[in-house]
Amino acid sequence: MRGKFSCNRFPDATRSASNNGNTIPLFVALFLHIRYHPTITMTDNKPQQQDESQLVAARRAKMGRWIDDYGVYPWGNREDNLSSLEDARAVFDQSAHDAFKENSENDARPRVKVAGRCVQHRAMGKLTFLVIRDDSGDLQISCSKSAMPIEQFKVASKLDYGDIVVAEGAMGMTNKGEICVWADSFGLACKSLAPPPEKFHGLSDAELRYRQRYVDMYTSDDTIKTFKTRSRIVSTIRSFMHDEGYVEVETPMMQPVAGGAAAKPFETHHNALGIPLFLRIAPELYLKRLLVGGMRKVFEINRNFRNEGVSRKHNPEFTMLESYQAFGDCETMLELTEEMIRSAANAVGDASSMQFGDHVIDYAKPFDRVGYGEVFEQAVGCSMHDEAAIRAKAKELGFGDADSKNHWLLVSDLFDGYAEPMLNPSRPTFVTDFPSAISPLTRPHENEETLSHRWELFVGDMEIANAYTELNDPDLQLQRFTEQMQGADDEVNAFRSLDDDFIHALRVGMPPAGGLGLGIDRLVMLLTGMESIRDVILFPLMRPQEQTDEADA
């Protein structure tokens, strides 16, 4: 049975040119003839020197011949009733295939129409075999010269790697036992003019993979799998939060005050209002305003922006979950976080055994807990409350600002550099009771004001979550903000100002609450085994190519 579509993919037109029986619009034929003959320009009739590689030039020349000889439209049209390659493989019927082999007049094989990018190709005279790929996997297409119009077969036999095609036919099997589509109709959906990486083994240059993610995705099964897994993780978290009664909200991405975290923001300007604005570094202060307004449980999954360094764990644009629960506390958030991560891990694998680098992490067991002061003293060798010992240790370790820097900022630096690396990367660990001085939005302990009701969760040598019992005393919050601004360096303070409206909101009255921030990108790293944040962000920030080239020169 012949297919329902042909190599000629042009729309109807009243004026046309005829090539080998295929009818195409005259103006389109002329345009494409000029466009894809590599020695002719679009502006005059003089040959021009090509600056493209020989491979690209050869593809353009082939495209020009197909246009002239077969009336091929190289950019495709709408296709209805397409099956994914995974679904097409699933409908293969072994008994129908066996019956067809015994009697070709008895063809009950299921028919499919599929599309994908050519990743393997082998022409053998009257037969052509190709493998196409979509986001569900690969599938072989078998083309016989006797089964389809000759123009279609000629295109199929001369495909380039990377071309996108549409094929229709019966699901069958080759003599070697490979499930395939025996195509009786075949068309070009998009001609690839840029050659793919060598032999479709994927991009080996990591930087090129990030710059050309679109190539990385169709040459690497693992890349698409990673981002599908990311989607499943985010979907699981969102469903989990909804099931827990949280309402998803959206808060401003551009804010007049860079608040909610201690970080350097990206600055922009609103022309109509004539005011400076900042890309948000955190949604925290707006989400808390919603608690003031009467919402009990809120969450947001969205982007934050911080104008800071880039590393395997940091990207200036990143995705966070932030949530707040009225009448909760940091213990409420701890229980929520542990169960949420366990649910996400189970959604994409076995929560009791998740590989991350050299570590096998068990999310099924209860997470570990340790006090900030305890792990600090084990790592540094003195109490975090002993200012003289802290300054002496900082000097010993080569801190240039050991005499001048705020005591608690030195404690924080020492913890980050020496205590945090001591945590077992294979065990999810809550570090609790952070110093109040480095937790300005957090309620202090009732009996020890130097400590706060705050924890951070560490897994795989990374901090992935941070939670507070929120400070709702407006006077103490104002005092904390003022102290924080005085303790920060001049570069940070240049972008920081007091959020008077937030203080006013607290004066209106915010119920006691627990708050949580969880890094989605880092959680995805852990649950997919990716050790760089760039591998879980589709388009990570990169230095412009021309700047890279100049630097290399």
Buried (B, 14 or more C-beta within 10 A) or exposed (E): EEBEBBBBBBEEBEEBBEBBEBBBBBEBBEEBBBBBBBEBEEEEEEEEEEEEEEEBBBBBBBBBBBBBBBBBBBEBEEBEEBBBBEEBBBEBBEEBBEBBEEEEEEBEBBBBBBBBBBBBBEBEEEBBBBBBBBBBBBBBBBBBBEBBBEBBBBBBBBBBBBBBBBBBBBBBBEEEEEBBBBBBBBBBBBBBBEBBBEEBEBBEEEEEBBBBBEBBBBBBBBBBEBBBBBEBBBEBBBEBBEEBEBBEBEBEBEBBBBBBBBBBBBEEEEEEEEEEBBBBBBBBBBBBBBBBEEBBBBBBBBEBBBBEEBEEBEBBBBBBBBBBBBEBBBBBBBEBBBEBBBBBBBBBBEBBEBEBBEBEBBBEEEBBEBBBBBBBBEBBEBEBBBBEBBBEBBEEEEBEEBEEBBBBBBBBBBBEEBBBEEBBBBBBBBBBBBBBBBBBBBBBBEEEEBBBBBBBBBBBBBBBBBBBBBBBEBEBBBEBBEEBBEBBEEEBEEBBBBBEEBBEBBEEEBBBBBBBBBBBBBBBBBBBBBBBBBBBBBEBEEEEEEEEEEEEE
